[in-house]
């Protein structure tokens, strides 16, 4: 209701009360407006019949323009308004529009005024008698406005106006606080949504990358499978032909066929290795490794190539390098082997290639001036620096940054790369292997003079205590795995360099190799052993049967698929089954499971199953072991691999898992 008398009140105390509950007791603008209006009417005694609050948008559209309208006897109205409403010409005389454009610092309307703006018709229509509007500003910018209106016939007194003006400052501050809270909430909500969307996008992108990498690996694995299948015939029959009576020219032709087959296997393995590294499907085996022995073995493995090109290999190994270092010895040797082979390849005849291994120290920054410079600080990091340098044509500076990328072999004008090198994957594989060992690789060169590749790897010495093996000495002889992953074991400390009869020595090595192949034993297989060869490709079946016959097999049958193998095994029984994996009708894995699960009668024994497949990935090896296989040979195979398989299978006392060939 209205009141006709002006109520005396303490303005300063009322302002303090307003500030107290505004700042401490209100949680949102709706509650603040309602409590403010109630306080003004009941505690102070001012007849406030309407309060109107308008707020402009916040930066970044985090808080849109909004109005709150409170009137006696009605629900508080809250809704957003268009951002450009105050630019509408129809609202030019409206109180908030004039405040927004800075035309006035306050607006006062009374019933007795002769002019009331068109959009303020509600003022007289609802019998309001007095109206006051004040602008809210922050840092000189208009952020909103507040208006008070009454139906009291006497209107607002001077004390009322003074109270509104003084409470307005606290009012505006609270509005800013609430706006900031609103903006903060909106911002954090928006940020959370954007982070969630970005995380989802990254997860989907990572999923696509993994899928693409997996698809690429499967693609190259399938390509490897298709290439290995015909290679199996070429290399298998070549190993059988060695046993034939051949003249010198025929022996040389056969030797070239065998070497060409090896080169093609190298290419296939390079592609598969790179795909495996790129997709992250490679496991490291960290174990005590003799670095000095690793360097020596790598040198010995490359000696035949160096002798052929009349290239000397000079080594320099730091005696301070620990005897045993915890690393993946096979991967390390593959890195050094690839780099040393490249250096020999691009060296002119009668030149030298240098390989060195040095212990280096990376000192941490220290502000202590009393540090003894003669010994490394405790925080220093020791690393091993491998360097391989050749004095060939060198590498153009523009090509140094790209030589570690796949399928890059240098520009067309680069003398170093005119000879070519398979697919250009060697350095890419090497670089990825170095990274997998937490190392770095770099190259420097002077065109026409030299090229140097530097690999820096962590030095993690094996503690002395770990050398005290109660079960016997630690086998530290390194195994060299070159790009074909064929294992070479050699620990002889023979001298490094080229002799005066290199051509004769090389020719003798070739003859010795053919002689070893000719002298393979013909009685590897125990007499009476019943063997079943299962493969869907007829050529593969015939080649394997001939190889088995060559080493003493008498009873060998053939099956075209897994189902046929199951049926034949159930009727005849076999001691040994050579099983392909991918076959129509029934694959080799399912056939093996069925054969090994079949119930036996009397003295009937379960056969040993050796998988012979063109699949080279470790996943297939794991599947073969899970199915019950006791051996796994990767095509192409020759007599040496086949004999190794028999030497690894105990035909009487169970079976042992064969390594991947």
PAMARFI-347488 format. One record per residue (C-alpha): x negated, y, z negated; residue in one letter; residue number from 1. Coordinates in pm, whole numbers, plus 50000, padded with zeros to 5 digits. Example, Ala and Ser with C-alpha at 12.3 -4.5 7.8 and 13.67 -1.06 7.14 Angstrom:
REM residues 2
[lokol [48770 49550 49220] A 1]
[lokol [48633 49894 49286] S 2]
This chain:
REM residues 661
[lokol [50000 50000 50000] X 1]
[lokol [49900 50364 50023] X 2]
[lokol [49793 50578 49736] X 3]
[lokol [49862 50950 49717] X 4]
[lokol [49600 51046 49468] X 5]
[lokol [49224 51056 49518] X 6]
[lokol [49059 50812 49278] X 7]
[lokol [48747 50937 49107] X 8]
[lokol [48459 50685 49127] X 9]
[lokol [48082 50669 49091] X 10]
[lokol [47949 50663 49448] X 11]
[lokol [47593 50559 49360] X 12]
[lokol [47707 50271 49136] X 13]
[lokol [47953 50155 49400] X 14]
[lokol [47677 50156 49662] X 15]
[lokol [47454 49947 49435] X 16]
[lokol [47737 49698 49381] X 17]
[lokol [47795 49676 49755] X 18]
[lokol [47428 49616 49826] X 19]
[lokol [47410 49350 49555] X 20]
[lokol [47687 49124 49681] X 21]
[lokol [47623 49202 50047] X 22]
[lokol [47267 49077 50023] X 23]
[lokol [47305 48804 49764] X 24]
[lokol [47651 48657 49794] X 25]
[lokol [47759 48661 50156] X 26]
[lokol [47666 48387 50402] X 27]
[lokol [47820 48519 50723] X 28]
[lokol [47962 48836 50873] X 29]
[lokol [48324 48721 50838] X 30]
[lokol [48285 48676 50462] X 31]
[lokol [48094 49004 50435] X 32]
[lokol [48372 49203 50608] X 33]
[lokol [48648 49042 50404] X 34]
[lokol [48469 49092 50072] X 35]
[lokol [48369 49446 50162] X 36]
[lokol [48726 49545 50245] X 37]
[lokol [48857 49377 49930] X 38]
[lokol [48595 49557 49717] X 39]
[lokol [48678 49894 49873] X 40]
[lokol [49052 49851 49812] X 41]
[lokol [49052 49686 49469] X 42]
[lokol [48733 49794 49293] X 43]
[lokol [48695 50147 49426] X 44]
[lokol [49060 50222 49500] X 45]
[lokol [49025 50349 49856] X 46]
[lokol [49320 50265 50076] X 47]
[lokol [49137 50093 50359] X 48]
[lokol [49388 49949 50607] X 49]
[lokol [49161 49865 50899] X 50]
[lokol [48788 49797 50955] X 51]
[lokol [48636 49742 51298] X 52]
[lokol [48280 49614 51356] X 53]
[lokol [48121 49584 51699] X 54]
[lokol [47781 49427 51769] X 55]
[lokol [47586 49454 52090] X 56]
[lokol [47398 49165 52250] X 57]
[lokol [47056 49064 52127] X 58]
[lokol [46749 49041 52356] X 59]
[lokol [46740 48732 52574] X 60]
[lokol [47118 48694 52550] X 61]
[lokol [47070 48494 52229] X 62]
[lokol [47363 48683 52067] X 63]
[lokol [47638 48808 52296] X 64]
[lokol [47842 49128 52223] X 65]
[lokol [48107 49055 51962] X 66]
[lokol [48374 49240 51762] X 67]
[lokol [48536 49173 51424] X 68]
[lokol [48866 49344 51339] X 69]
[lokol [49014 49337 50991] X 70]
[lokol [49362 49475 50918] X 71]
[lokol [49579 49451 50610] X 72]
[lokol [49817 49158 50634] X 73]
[lokol [49653 48988 50934] X 74]
[lokol [49385 48726 50995] X 75]
[lokol [49038 48859 51070] X 76]
[lokol [48999 48869 51449] X 77]
[lokol [48660 48769 51592] X 78]
[lokol [48582 48741 51964] X 79]
[lokol [48314 48819 52221] X 80]
[lokol [48343 49112 52461] X 81]
[lokol [48194 49172 52807] X 82]
[lokol [47835 49308 52790] X 83]
[lokol [47914 49605 53017] X 84]
[lokol [48244 49709 52863] X 85]
[lokol [48109 50048 52752] X 86]
[lokol [48016 50132 53113] X 87]
[lokol [48380 50109 53223] X 88]
[lokol [48505 50463 53319] X 89]
[lokol [48846 50382 53165] X 90]
[lokol [48677 50362 52824] X 91]
[lokol [48485 50689 52859] X 92]
[lokol [48679 50861 52579] X 93]
[lokol [48694 50561 52350] X 94]
[lokol [48512 50619 52019] X 95]
[lokol [48260 50334 52050] X 96]
[lokol [48178 50433 52410] X 97]
[lokol [48080 50784 52301] X 98]
[lokol [47871 50643 52018] X 99]
[lokol [47709 50390 52252] X 100]
[lokol [47599 50658 52498] X 101]
[lokol [47475 50885 52218] X 102]
[lokol [47723 51161 52294] X 103]
[lokol [47808 51200 51924] X 104]
[lokol [47671 51080 51593] X 105]
[lokol [48017 51010 51448] X 106]
[lokol [48381 51008 51551] X 107]
[lokol [48669 51131 51331] X 108]
[lokol [49037 51111 51428] X 109]
[lokol [49334 51243 51224] X 110]
[lokol [49705 51235 51276] X 111]
[lokol [49709 51607 51312] X 112]
[lokol [49458 51609 51598] X 113]
[lokol [49602 51734 51926] X 114]
[lokol [49396 51490 52137] X 115]
[lokol [49380 51117 52085] X 116]
[lokol [49187 50909 52349] X 117]
[lokol [49401 50696 52581] X 118]
[lokol [49258 50368 52450] X 119]
[lokol [49316 50477 52090] X 120]
[lokol [49693 50483 52120] X 121]
[lokol [49713 50222 51844] X 122]
[lokol [49609 50499 51601] X 123]
[lokol [49943 50685 51611] X 124]
[lokol [50150 50385 51712] X 125]
[lokol [50061 50202 51388] X 126]
[lokol [50087 50518 51176] X 127]
[lokol [49718 50550 51092] X 128]
[lokol [49632 50890 50950] X 129]
[lokol [49254 50898 50937] X 130]
[lokol [48968 50724 51126] X 131]
[lokol [48588 50737 51095] X 132]
[lokol [48336 50562 51324] X 133]
[lokol [47957 50556 51277] X 134]
[lokol [47688 50406 51506] X 135]
[lokol [47441 50140 51394] X 136]
[lokol [47093 50185 51532] X 137]
[lokol [46770 49988 51509] X 138]
[lokol [46441 50146 51618] X 139]
[lokol [46630 50416 51802] X 140]
[lokol [46858 50182 51994] X 141]
[lokol [47233 50142 51957] X 142]
[lokol [47312 49796 51821] X 143]
[lokol [47675 49840 51719] X 144]
[lokol [47928 50053 51533] X 145]
[lokol [48165 50042 51234] X 146]
[lokol [48496 50221 51194] X 147]
[lokol [48729 50266 50898] X 148]
[lokol [49097 50363 50921] X 149]
[lokol [49372 50434 50665] X 150]
[lokol [49747 50492 50656] X 151]
[lokol [49723 50706 50343] X 152]
[lokol [49912 51031 50417] X 153]
[lokol [49625 51226 50263] X 154]
[lokol [49363 51043 50473] X 155]
[lokol [49007 50995 50349] X 156]
[lokol [48862 51236 50095] X 157]
[lokol [48511 51378 50114] X 158]
[lokol [48401 51123 49851] X 159]
[lokol [48547 50846 50062] X 160]
[lokol [48356 50966 50366] X 161]
[lokol [48037 50996 50156] X 162]
[lokol [48085 50641 50031] X 163]
[lokol [48140 50508 50384] X 164]
[lokol [47830 50685 50508] X 165]
[lokol [47611 50557 50225] X 166]
[lokol [47749 50203 50224] X 167]
[lokol [47713 50201 50598] X 168]
[lokol [47330 50191 50571] X 169]
[lokol [47348 49871 50364] X 170]
[lokol [47620 49747 50594] X 171]
[lokol [47400 49800 50902] X 172]
[lokol [47101 49631 50736] X 173]
[lokol [47304 49323 50653] X 174]
[lokol [47439 49315 51007] X 175]
[lokol [47084 49321 51140] X 176]
[lokol [46986 49040 50904] X 177]
[lokol [47281 48832 51014] X 178]
[lokol [47207 48908 51379] X 179]
[lokol [46848 48801 51327] X 180]
[lokol [46966 48481 51159] X 181]
[lokol [47203 48423 51447] X 182]
[lokol [46929 48489 51700] X 183]
[lokol [46690 48261 51512] X 184]
[lokol [46948 47983 51497] X 185]
[lokol [47031 48025 51864] X 186]
[lokol [46664 48040 51956] X 187]
[lokol [46572 47729 51756] X 188]
[lokol [46876 47546 51892] X 189]
[lokol [46785 47646 52246] X 190]
[lokol [46421 47557 52182] X 191]
[lokol [46524 47219 52042] X 192]
[lokol [46737 47156 52350] X 193]
[lokol [46456 47265 52583] X 194]
[lokol [46202 47052 52393] X 195]
[lokol [46438 46755 52408] X 196]
[lokol [46494 46811 52780] X 197]
[lokol [46123 46855 52841] X 198]
[lokol [46043 46546 52635] X 199]
[lokol [46301 46351 52830] X 200]
[lokol [46160 46483 53159] X 201]
[lokol [45807 46389 53052] X 202]
[lokol [45922 46045 52940] X 203]
[lokol [46097 45992 53273] X 204]
[lokol [45792 46122 53461] X 205]
[lokol [45566 45894 53259] X 206]
[lokol [45802 45605 53326] X 207]
[lokol [45789 45680 53698] X 208]
[lokol [45408 45697 53685] X 209]
[lokol [45394 45362 53503] X 210]
[lokol [45638 45213 53752] X 211]
[lokol [45440 45353 54044] X 212]
[lokol [45112 45226 53895] X 213]
[lokol [45266 44887 53830] X 214]
[lokol [45415 44881 54179] X 215]
[lokol [45077 44980 54324] X 216]
[lokol [44904 44705 54125] X 217]
[lokol [45161 44449 54239] X 218]
[lokol [45126 44571 54596] X 219]
[lokol [44750 44526 54594] X 220]
[lokol [44784 44197 54407] X 221]
[lokol [45019 44072 54678] X 222]
[lokol [44780 44200 54944] X 223]
[lokol [44497 44019 54763] X 224]
[lokol [44708 43703 54757] X 225]
[lokol [44775 43720 55132] X 226]
[lokol [44407 43778 55215] X 227]
[lokol [44274 43512 54978] X 228]
[lokol [44493 43242 55132] X 229]
[lokol [44324 43237 55478] X 230]
[lokol [43988 43312 55312] X 231]
[lokol [44031 42991 55117] X 232]
[lokol [44024 42798 55443] X 233]
[lokol [43724 42990 55581] X 234]
[lokol [43508 42965 55270] X 235]
[lokol [43619 42613 55176] X 236]
[lokol [43548 42466 55519] X 237]
[lokol [43221 42662 55538] X 238]
[lokol [43104 42499 55218] X 239]
[lokol [43188 42160 55370] X 240]
[lokol [43004 42238 55694] X 241]
[lokol [42683 42298 55502] X 242]
[lokol [42670 41923 55454] X 243]
[lokol [42669 41869 55831] X 244]
[lokol [42364 41816 56050] X 245]
[lokol [42298 42166 56184] X 246]
[lokol [42008 42312 56377] X 247]
[lokol [41846 42636 56267] X 248]
[lokol [42071 42856 56484] X 249]
[lokol [42385 42685 56354] X 250]
[lokol [42263 42717 55997] X 251]
[lokol [42207 43089 56049] X 252]
[lokol [42558 43127 56198] X 253]
[lokol [42711 42939 55908] X 254]
[lokol [42514 43152 55663] X 255]
[lokol [42655 43466 55828] X 256]
[lokol [43009 43328 55801] X 257]
[lokol [42958 43260 55430] X 258]
[lokol [42811 43607 55370] X 259]
[lokol [43096 43771 55564] X 260]
[lokol [43347 43579 55355] X 261]
[lokol [43173 43699 55039] X 262]
[lokol [43188 44060 55164] X 263]
[lokol [43560 44030 55232] X 264]
[lokol [43617 43888 54885] X 265]
[lokol [43421 44186 54751] X 266]
[lokol [43653 44426 54932] X 267]
[lokol [43964 44251 54798] X 268]
[lokol [43826 44252 54444] X 269]
[lokol [43728 44620 54470] X 270]
[lokol [44084 44716 54562] X 271]
[lokol [44228 44498 54286] X 272]
[lokol [43977 44629 54031] X 273]
[lokol [44056 44990 54114] X 274]
[lokol [44432 44930 54096] X 275]
[lokol [44390 44754 53762] X 276]
[lokol [44184 45043 53623] X 277]
[lokol [44427 45307 53752] X 278]
[lokol [44727 45133 53599] X 279]
[lokol [44549 45080 53265] X 280]
[lokol [44571 44699 53293] X 281]
[lokol [44214 44633 53190] X 282]
[lokol [44090 44512 52854] X 283]
[lokol [43754 44590 52701] X 284]
[lokol [43561 44332 52500] X 285]
[lokol [43342 44522 52256] X 286]
[lokol [43069 44301 52116] X 287]
[lokol [42697 44313 52028] X 288]
[lokol [42512 44369 52356] X 289]
[lokol [42142 44363 52432] X 290]
[lokol [42103 44682 52639] X 291]
[lokol [41741 44617 52731] X 292]
[lokol [41831 44271 52852] X 293]
[lokol [42130 44413 53040] X 294]
[lokol [41909 44654 53234] X 295]
[lokol [41662 44376 53312] X 296]
[lokol [41934 44140 53435] X 297]
[lokol [42087 44409 53657] X 298]
[lokol [41748 44476 53812] X 299]
[lokol [41692 44107 53879] X 300]
[lokol [42038 44081 54035] X 301]
[lokol [41959 44362 54281] X 302]
[lokol [41605 44243 54357] X 303]
[lokol [41702 44043 54667] X 304]
[lokol [41858 44353 54824] X 305]
[lokol [41560 44565 54728] X 306]
[lokol [41314 44314 54873] X 307]
[lokol [41508 44303 55198] X 308]
[lokol [41474 44683 55233] X 309]
[lokol [41117 44684 55096] X 310]
[lokol [41226 44910 54809] X 311]
[lokol [41048 44910 54473] X 312]
[lokol [41253 44933 54153] X 313]
[lokol [41082 45120 53871] X 314]
[lokol [41228 45107 53523] X 315]
[lokol [41173 45318 53214] X 316]
[lokol [41341 45196 52895] X 317]
[lokol [41315 45388 52568] X 318]
[lokol [41186 45152 52295] X 319]
[lokol [41386 45354 52041] X 320]
[lokol [41712 45213 52178] X 321]
[lokol [41865 44976 51917] X 322]
[lokol [41827 44607 51993] X 323]
[lokol [42201 44546 51984] X 324]
[lokol [42474 44799 52061] X 325]
[lokol [42846 44746 52026] X 326]
[lokol [42994 44784 52375] X 327]
[lokol [43142 44584 52661] X 328]
[lokol [42830 44428 52809] X 329]
[lokol [42999 44300 53125] X 330]
[lokol [43146 44641 53209] X 331]
[lokol [42816 44813 53136] X 332]
[lokol [42631 44578 53369] X 333]
[lokol [42895 44630 53638] X 334]
[lokol [42841 45008 53611] X 335]
[lokol [42462 44980 53640] X 336]
[lokol [42486 44717 53912] X 337]
[lokol [42709 44936 54132] X 338]
[lokol [42488 45243 54091] X 339]
[lokol [42162 45053 54145] X 340]
[lokol [42299 44880 54456] X 341]
[lokol [42396 45219 54597] X 342]
[lokol [42052 45360 54523] X 343]
[lokol [41880 45068 54697] X 344]
[lokol [42118 45090 54989] X 345]
[lokol [42041 45456 55059] X 346]
[lokol [41666 45440 54997] X 347]
[lokol [41428 45442 55295] X 348]
[lokol [41191 45151 55333] X 349]
[lokol [40874 45154 55123] X 350]
[lokol [41032 45398 54877] X 351]
[lokol [41115 45356 54509] X 352]
[lokol [41431 45363 54302] X 353]
[lokol [41406 45469 53939] X 354]
[lokol [41627 45334 53661] X 355]
[lokol [41587 45458 53306] X 356]
[lokol [41761 45421 52971] X 357]
[lokol [41684 45682 52706] X 358]
[lokol [41813 45747 52356] X 359]
[lokol [41929 46109 52334] X 360]
[lokol [42066 46315 52048] X 361]
[lokol [42343 46571 52064] X 362]
[lokol [42293 46795 51761] X 363]
[lokol [42592 46953 51594] X 364]
[lokol [42578 47331 51549] X 365]
[lokol [42435 47420 51210] X 366]
[lokol [42382 47750 51026] X 367]
[lokol [42121 47598 50791] X 368]
[lokol [41784 47744 50885] X 369]
[lokol [41596 47500 50662] X 370]
[lokol [41677 47195 50870] X 371]
[lokol [41372 46986 50954] X 372]
[lokol [41337 47011 51335] X 373]
[lokol [41134 46690 51347] X 374]
[lokol [41429 46468 51258] X 375]
[lokol [41785 46483 51383] X 376]
[lokol [42043 46622 51140] X 377]
[lokol [42278 46375 50975] X 378]
[lokol [42566 46507 51187] X 379]
[lokol [42381 46449 51515] X 380]
[lokol [42541 46209 51762] X 381]
[lokol [42315 45956 51931] X 382]
[lokol [42396 45850 52283] X 383]
[lokol [42231 45647 52555] X 384]
[lokol [42149 45816 52883] X 385]
[lokol [42121 45590 53186] X 386]
[lokol [41973 45743 53499] X 387]
[lokol [41942 45592 53847] X 388]
[lokol [41757 45798 54105] X 389]
[lokol [41679 45729 54469] X 390]
[lokol [41473 45926 54720] X 391]
[lokol [41705 45892 55016] X 392]
[lokol [41903 46147 55217] X 393]
[lokol [42076 46294 54912] X 394]
[lokol [42431 46427 54887] X 395]
[lokol [42569 46759 55005] X 396]
[lokol [42661 46991 54716] X 397]
[lokol [43016 47026 54852] X 398]
[lokol [43059 46649 54825] X 399]
[lokol [42930 46601 54470] X 400]
[lokol [43270 46683 54317] X 401]
[lokol [43463 46435 54530] X 402]
[lokol [43236 46130 54544] X 403]
[lokol [43400 45976 54234] X 404]
[lokol [43743 45996 54393] X 405]
[lokol [43885 45685 54562] X 406]
[lokol [43833 45636 54935] X 407]
[lokol [43577 45920 54945] X 408]
[lokol [43247 45848 55117] X 409]
[lokol [43125 46197 55193] X 410]
[lokol [43175 46416 55496] X 411]
[lokol [43124 46303 55852] X 412]
[lokol [42795 46489 55864] X 413]
[lokol [42648 46340 55552] X 414]
[lokol [42344 46132 55636] X 415]
[lokol [42382 45942 55312] X 416]
[lokol [42714 45796 55414] X 417]
[lokol [42654 45716 55780] X 418]
[lokol [42608 45349 55702] X 419]
[lokol [42944 45335 55529] X 420]
[lokol [43039 45117 55235] X 421]
[lokol [43355 44908 55255] X 422]
[lokol [43648 45116 55126] X 423]
[lokol [43470 45386 54929] X 424]
[lokol [43596 45249 54596] X 425]
[lokol [43265 45161 54432] X 426]
[lokol [43200 45497 54264] X 427]
[lokol [43568 45543 54177] X 428]
[lokol [43565 45206 53999] X 429]
[lokol [43235 45293 53831] X 430]
[lokol [43369 45629 53713] X 431]
[lokol [43681 45470 53564] X 432]
[lokol [43473 45204 53390] X 433]
[lokol [43250 45474 53237] X 434]
[lokol [43557 45661 53111] X 435]
[lokol [43698 45341 52963] X 436]
[lokol [43379 45315 52755] X 437]
[lokol [43421 45677 52632] X 438]
[lokol [43131 45791 52848] X 439]
[lokol [43061 46047 53118] X 440]
[lokol [42916 46016 53466] X 441]
[lokol [42767 46288 53685] X 442]
[lokol [42562 46326 53999] X 443]
[lokol [42300 46576 54113] X 444]
[lokol [42111 46588 54437] X 445]
[lokol [41881 46777 54669] X 446]
[lokol [41975 46709 55028] X 447]
[lokol [41701 46527 55214] X 448]
[lokol [41503 46464 54894] X 449]
[lokol [41682 46268 54624] X 450]
[lokol [42007 46183 54444] X 451]
[lokol [42049 46101 54075] X 452]
[lokol [42343 45950 53890] X 453]
[lokol [42355 45991 53511] X 454]
[lokol [42577 45788 53277] X 455]
[lokol [42597 45883 52910] X 456]
[lokol [42755 45631 52674] X 457]
[lokol [42804 45626 52295] X 458]
[lokol [42531 45453 52097] X 459]
[lokol [42698 45232 51838] X 460]
[lokol [42421 45018 51684] X 461]
[lokol [42520 44684 51538] X 462]
[lokol [42446 44686 51162] X 463]
[lokol [42165 44459 51049] X 464]
[lokol [42403 44262 50825] X 465]
[lokol [42608 44153 51122] X 466]
[lokol [42299 43985 51269] X 467]
[lokol [42281 43745 50976] X 468]
[lokol [42517 43491 51129] X 469]
[lokol [42558 43192 50895] X 470]
[lokol [42679 42980 51185] X 471]
[lokol [42373 43033 51398] X 472]
[lokol [42199 43302 51602] X 473]
[lokol [42394 43549 51808] X 474]
[lokol [42385 43480 52184] X 475]
[lokol [42278 43816 52323] X 476]
[lokol [42198 43703 52676] X 477]
[lokol [42394 43943 52901] X 478]
[lokol [42623 43825 53178] X 479]
[lokol [42611 44028 53498] X 480]
[lokol [42950 44072 53663] X 481]
[lokol [42918 44251 53993] X 482]
[lokol [43206 44391 54197] X 483]
[lokol [43314 44036 54285] X 484]
[lokol [43316 43936 53915] X 485]
[lokol [43096 43635 53991] X 486]
[lokol [42894 43552 53682] X 487]
[lokol [42516 43556 53706] X 488]
[lokol [42303 43453 53407] X 489]
[lokol [41934 43530 53409] X 490]
[lokol [41711 43629 53119] X 491]
[lokol [41368 43588 53278] X 492]
[lokol [41141 43890 53220] X 493]
[lokol [40978 43865 53561] X 494]
[lokol [40806 44168 53708] X 495]
[lokol [41003 44415 53911] X 496]
[lokol [40890 44519 54256] X 497]
[lokol [40843 44400 54612] X 498]
[lokol [40571 44152 54705] X 499]
[lokol [40360 44127 55019] X 500]
[lokol [40571 43838 55165] X 501]
[lokol [40921 43972 55115] X 502]
[lokol [41061 43848 55447] X 503]
[lokol [40929 43496 55388] X 504]
[lokol [41065 43501 55033] X 505]
[lokol [41409 43614 55151] X 506]
[lokol [41421 43343 55418] X 507]
[lokol [41319 43084 55163] X 508]
[lokol [41600 43195 54930] X 509]
[lokol [41851 43151 55210] X 510]
[lokol [41724 42801 55283] X 511]
[lokol [41724 42712 54914] X 512]
[lokol [42088 42817 54886] X 513]
[lokol [42190 42599 55178] X 514]
[lokol [41986 42315 55035] X 515]
[lokol [42161 42345 54698] X 516]
[lokol [42498 42334 54871] X 517]
[lokol [42391 42027 55070] X 518]
[lokol [42268 41851 54760] X 519]
[lokol [42600 41870 54573] X 520]
[lokol [42669 41532 54406] X 521]
[lokol [42921 41310 54581] X 522]
[lokol [43031 41125 54268] X 523]
[lokol [43168 41407 54050] X 524]
[lokol [43512 41247 54021] X 525]
[lokol [43544 40935 53808] X 526]
[lokol [43636 40629 54011] X 527]
[lokol [44004 40544 53998] X 528]
[lokol [44117 40900 53925] X 529]
[lokol [44457 40960 54084] X 530]
[lokol [44493 41314 54218] X 531]
[lokol [44788 41509 54356] X 532]
[lokol [44734 41830 54559] X 533]
[lokol [45041 42057 54565] X 534]
[lokol [45046 42358 54800] X 535]
[lokol [45307 42488 55044] X 536]
[lokol [45043 42574 55306] X 537]
[lokol [44920 42273 55500] X 538]
[lokol [44574 42418 55570] X 539]
[lokol [44514 42473 55199] X 540]
[lokol [44617 42115 55121] X 541]
[lokol [44387 41970 55386] X 542]
[lokol [44088 42183 55284] X 543]
[lokol [44122 42089 54918] X 544]
[lokol [44164 41720 55001] X 545]
[lokol [43847 41727 55212] X 546]
[lokol [43655 41899 54935] X 547]
[lokol [43780 41646 54679] X 548]
[lokol [43686 41362 54911] X 549]
[lokol [43340 41516 54951] X 550]
[lokol [43278 41490 54575] X 551]
[lokol [43408 41136 54532] X 552]
[lokol [43789 41137 54524] X 553]
[lokol [43947 40818 54662] X 554]
[lokol [44316 40841 54568] X 555]
[lokol [44453 41182 54675] X 556]
[lokol [44816 41254 54764] X 557]
[lokol [44977 41578 54882] X 558]
[lokol [45305 41758 54800] X 559]
[lokol [45453 42065 54971] X 560]
[lokol [45634 42222 54672] X 561]
[lokol [45691 42189 54301] X 562]
[lokol [46004 41976 54326] X 563]
[lokol [45830 41725 54552] X 564]
[lokol [45539 41714 54307] X 565]
[lokol [45778 41637 54020] X 566]
[lokol [45936 41353 54214] X 567]
[lokol [45602 41205 54323] X 568]
[lokol [45456 41229 53973] X 569]
[lokol [45762 41054 53825] X 570]
[lokol [45721 40765 54071] X 571]
[lokol [45345 40720 54086] X 572]
[lokol [45187 40905 53795] X 573]
[lokol [44862 41099 53833] X 574]
[lokol [44556 41177 53624] X 575]
[lokol [44500 41521 53776] X 576]
[lokol [44725 41763 53965] X 577]
[lokol [44600 42068 54155] X 578]
[lokol [44900 42304 54158] X 579]
[lokol [44967 42622 54355] X 580]
[lokol [45185 42883 54177] X 581]
[lokol [45397 43044 54448] X 582]
[lokol [45589 42783 54648] X 583]
[lokol [45939 42751 54791] X 584]
[lokol [46207 42526 54639] X 585]
[lokol [46026 42518 54302] X 586]
[lokol [45719 42715 54193] X 587]
[lokol [45415 42557 54032] X 588]
[lokol [45483 42694 53683] X 589]
[lokol [45829 42535 53657] X 590]
[lokol [45701 42212 53814] X 591]
[lokol [45420 42193 53558] X 592]
[lokol [45660 42244 53268] X 593]
[lokol [45888 41968 53395] X 594]
[lokol [45602 41727 53460] X 595]
[lokol [45447 41774 53117] X 596]
[lokol [45785 41747 52940] X 597]
[lokol [45883 41425 53114] X 598]
[lokol [45908 41136 52869] X 599]
[lokol [45645 40865 52915] X 600]
[lokol [45672 40492 52867] X 601]
[lokol [45411 40241 52760] X 602]
[lokol [45054 40351 52827] X 603]
[lokol [45157 40623 53072] X 604]
[lokol [44963 40946 53007] X 605]
[lokol [45040 41304 53095] X 606]
[lokol [44832 41444 53382] X 607]
[lokol [44593 41737 53358] X 608]
[lokol [44715 42033 53569] X 609]
[lokol [44469 42275 53730] X 610]
[lokol [44623 42577 53899] X 611]
[lokol [44467 42677 54232] X 612]
[lokol [44620 43010 54337] X 613]
[lokol [44551 43324 54536] X 614]
[lokol [44677 43533 54242] X 615]
[lokol [44384 43696 54063] X 616]
[lokol [44559 43898 53789] X 617]
[lokol [44518 43790 53428] X 618]
[lokol [44899 43788 53390] X 619]
[lokol [44918 43484 53617] X 620]
[lokol [44641 43316 53421] X 621]
[lokol [44843 43370 53102] X 622]
[lokol [45155 43225 53268] X 623]
[lokol [44954 42923 53378] X 624]
[lokol [44826 42861 53025] X 625]
[lokol [45180 42903 52887] X 626]
[lokol [45311 42645 53134] X 627]
[lokol [45053 42393 53009] X 628]
[lokol [44774 42419 53264] X 629]
[lokol [44423 42323 53159] X 630]
[lokol [44245 42503 53443] X 631]
[lokol [44283 42806 53666] X 632]
[lokol [44093 42858 53993] X 633]
[lokol [44134 43168 54206] X 634]
[lokol [44119 43124 54582] X 635]
[lokol [43904 43123 54782] X 636]
[lokol [43721 42826 54631] X 637]
[lokol [43415 42635 54746] X 638]
[lokol [43247 42316 54632] X 639]
[lokol [43062 42493 54352] X 640]
[lokol [43385 42622 54198] X 641]
[lokol [43554 42287 54238] X 642]
[lokol [43269 42102 54070] X 643]
[lokol [43271 42360 53788] X 644]
[lokol [43639 42283 53737] X 645]
[lokol [43568 41913 53689] X 646]
[lokol [43281 41983 53453] X 647]
[lokol [43516 42199 53242] X 648]
[lokol [43795 41940 53215] X 649]
[lokol [43756 41664 52960] X 650]
[lokol [43944 41382 53128] X 651]
[lokol [43948 41172 52812] X 652]
[lokol [43973 41402 52510] X 653]
[lokol [44233 41664 52600] X 654]
[lokol [44184 41974 52810] X 655]
[lokol [44005 42305 52790] X 656]
[lokol [44108 42632 52947] X 657]
[lokol [43896 42723 53248] X 658]
[lokol [43766 43077 53295] X 659]
[lokol [43912 43281 53578] X 660]
[lokol [43684 43232 53875] X 661]
